[in-house]
Amino acid sequence: LNDARSYRAFLKPFVTMWLQMEQPITLVDDYRGRASYHFRRFLQHSMQEETYQYIHRMLVDNRPAREVVSSDWTMMNNTLARHYGYQGIEGGQLRKVTLREDDERGGGIMSHAGIQSMLCWMGDNWVIYRGAWTARHILNDPPQLPPLEVPELDPTAGDNKYLTARELMALHREDKNCSVCHTKLDPIGFAFQNFDISGRWRDVEHEFYKVDELDSNVAWRGTGETRPVDNLGELPGGEEFRTYDEFKEVVVEKYQDDLVRGLMKNFMLYATGRKPDIDDMAEINKIMETNATKGYPLREMLLAVFQTDAFLKH
């Protein structure tokens, strides 16, 4: 971990596996021409690097696990600063930046544009994708695969494009094959409605979206009337939230152990090449008990994995 080579040799492949970072991301900007091409190219790279370097910094600084969800900082360069509306940040090198108090995104990986923009589909936020990703990677509660016979829900087809996200999800839940998963996952996904398809903060959403062309790249543009963002939701334990900030507060207060256990299972999977069994889980629980009062410092938690029988003896 002290070796600079560990960033590419361990950190990036681990985070890619853990958070499924290989998914394509969505970019929309209002600039045309050659400069826009370079901006979009560097923006996409920077959006992904923000998450990689954020987790790397947490390991280097031994930060508490709750900062995976909520913090007052992120990793930023001039390209991301432009995307997020920050001034005075020069150069392409990502560095630790304290967020403005009025930045409603706050810190934590779920606020990263690279995360939220890869959880979109057909030109709009996709509540079910964001809910399922959060259940799997943050709450350690992966959803089951959808049945093969479930039809695709196209938000741009016919009258669907005039429906709100909540109305679309309600329509999908009318199918009994869909309702089991959607009833749990949709209320989680509404936490992220303030993030547009490029992962920027928004306070309103459009009535529907249409295709536009920017430099031979397809973009989706909001048209029609606007309405306030609807992000009323509920976590699996029944805890309701009305804002993204409330959502993060509940996750840190009520679900931190789930977050840490899921992260430790992924550490163990990466270290051993197999899913942890019952004996491995006993070792994980022991590591968690030892580090709970310290706030689950991430570097110590990772190093403890490499002292387990699961890693050393199997």
N, C-alpha and C positions, 0 to 999 in steps of 0.2 A: 504493500500500500504506500510505502514511502518512496517507491521507485516511480519515476514519471511514466514508465512504460505500462504501469498498472491501469492507467486510464483507458488505453485502447485494448490491452490484453485481458482486463477483467471488467472494469466498470461499464464500458459501453455495451459489450455483449450481455452482461447480466441485466442491466436496465432494459435493454431491448427485449429480452426474454420476459422479464417480470411485468413490464407495462405494455407489451405488444407494440413497441415503437416503430415497427416496420410498416404500419398502416399509412396510406397516403394522407397528406394534409391538404386543407382547402385554403387557397389564397385569393383574396380580392383586394385590389387597390385601384386608385383612381388616376393613375399616372400612365401615360402612353409613351411609346418610343423605346429606343435602345436603353436609356437609363432605367426605365421601368423593368426591362428584362433582367438587368443585373440586380436591381433592387429586389425583385421577386426571388431570384435565385439565391441571393445571400440571405434574404428574409427566411426562406424555408429552412436553410441550414441553421440559421441562428435560432429559430423557433425550436428545432429539435435539440440543439446544443444547450439551450437554457435548462432543459430537464436533466440531461446528462451531467452538466456541470453543477447543477444544484445538488443532486444526490452525491456527486463527488465531493463537493464542499462540505456537505453534512458529515461524510466519512472522515475527511481530513480534520475537521474541527470537532468531531465527536459530538455533534449536535443531538438534542433529544428527538425521539421519534415523532413527537407531536408536530414537529416542523415539516414533516412530510405533508401534513394537512394545512397547517396555519403558521405563518411567521410574518415578520415585518421586513423581509428582504427577498431578493432574487438575484439571479445572474443576468447581466444586461450589457449590451453593446450599443453602438450608435444606431444600428438597424432596428433592434428591438425597441430602443428608446423612441424612435420615430413611430413605430407601430403602437406603442402604449401611450404616447403623448407626453414623453419626458423630454426636458430640455437640458443642454449642457453636458451631455455624455458623448464624448468623441472617441473615434477609433473602433475597429472591428473586434478587438479583444474583449471577450466577456469578462466582467468583473463583478464582485459583490456590491450591490446597490441597495441602500435602505429605501424602502418604498415611501411615497408620500402618504401622509395620514388621510388624505381625501381620495386615495386610490382604492376604490371599492373592491377591486379584485383581491387585494391582500396577497400574502405570500402562500407558499405551498404548491405542490405540483399540479393540483387540480385547477389552479388559476393560470397555468401556462398556456399560451396560445397554441403551442404545438400539440398539447394534449386535447384541448377542446376542439381544435380545427380538424383533427383526425376522426372525431366522433360525430361527423355530419354526413348527410346523404341527401342527394337530390336538391341541393341548394338551400337547405335550411337545417337548423338544429334538429337533431333526431333524439328525442327524449329517451327512447328505449335503448339506443346505443350507449348514451351517456350513463343511464341508470345501470345497465348491465356491466359496463366497464368499472364503475364505482363499486358495485356489489362484489365483483371479482377481485379487484386489485386494492381496494381500500378497506372494505368491510369483511374480507375473507369469507364471502358467502357467494361463490360462483353460481350463476343460474344454470339450469339444465338447458340442453340444446332444444331449439324449437322443433316441434313435430314436422315431418317432411311434407305433410299435407296442408300446412298453413299457407294461405295465399300471401303474396307480397302486397304490402300496403304502400301504394304509390301516392305521395302527398300532392303530386301535380296532376293527377288524373281526374278529369271531369270536375264535379263539384268539390272534390277533396281539397282543391287549392284554395277554396274560400273558408275552409274549416280552421279553427285554431288548433294548436298542438294538443290541447286537452280534449277537444272534440274528436280529433283523429284517433287518439288513444282510446277514447271511450268506444268509438266505432270498432276498433280492432278487438277490444275486450268482449264484444258481442259474440265472437266465436269462442266457444267453450274450450277449444284447444289452445287458444291464446291467453285466456283470462288468468290462468294460474300464475304464469310468469309476469304478465303485464300488471297484474294487481299489486305485485311487490315492487317491480322495477320502475314503472312509470313515475310513482311518487318520488323516487330518488332522483330520477333524471330531470325533474322540473327545477331542481336546485340550480341548474346551469343555464337557465333560459336567458340570463343577462349576458351570456357570451354569444357573440355572433359567429358566423361560420368561419371567420378568420381568428377567432379567439379574442377579439376585442370586446370591451365592455359596452353594453347598450342598455338604454332605459325603456325603449319602445321596440316593438316588432311590427313588421308590415303585414298587410292583409294577405298578400301572396307574393310569390317570387317568379321571375322570368329569366331566361337565358340571355346573356350578353356576351360579346366577344371583346377581349382585350389582348392585343398582340398575338392573335391566333390561339389564345387560351380561353377556354369557356369559363365564364363567371356567372354568378347568379345575383340578380338585382332585385331588391325589395320594391314593390309597387303597390299602389292602392292606399287605402287608409292605414294609419298607424294606430296601435293600441298599446297601453302599458304592458310591460313584460309580466307574464303570469308565472310566478315561481313558487306558488304555494305547494308544499309537498310534505312527505312523511317518510321517516326512516323505518326499517323493519320492526323496531321495538315499539312503534306507535308514536314516537316523538315528532310533533309537527314543527315545521319551520316556515317562515314567511319571506325570508331573505337568504341570500347566499351566505352572508355572515352568520346568521342564526344556524344555518345548516352546518357550517364548519365548527361552530361552538359545540353543537350537540355531538358531532363525530368525535371531537377531541375529548369531551367529557364522558361519553357513554360507550364509545367504540374503539378507544385507543388500544385496548388489549387485543381486539380483533385485528386491527391494523398491524400491530407488532407480530402477532402470531402468524398472520399471512406472510409478512415480510420474512420472518424467520424460516418459514416453510420453503420460501423461494431461495433464500440463502442456502438451505440444506439441499434442496434440489440441485442447485448449481454446483455445490461443492461435491456432491456424491454421484450425481448423474441419475438419480432415481427419486421418486416421491418418498417422503419420510413415512416410515411405518410406525407402529405403536411405540416401539422402543425409542425411535428417533424423537417422537413427539414428547416422550417423557423427558428427554434431554433438553428439548426446546423449552418445555415448561419450567425446568429447573433454571435455565439461563434467564428466563423472564422473571422468575421470582427473585433471583439475585440482583437484577438490574431495575426492578420496578421503582424502588424508592429514589433512584437516581434519574428517573425520567426516561429510561431505556436509551442510553447514549448509543448512537448507531455504530460507531467504530468498535466499541467494546462488545456490542452484541454480535457483530460480524466475526471478530476475532475469536469469540467464545465458540462459534460454530466449528472452527478449525481445531478445537481442543476436545471435541466430542468423540466418543467411540464410533459413532456413525462415520465420521471422516477418517479417523486414524486406524480403525481396525477392520473396515469392510471394503 
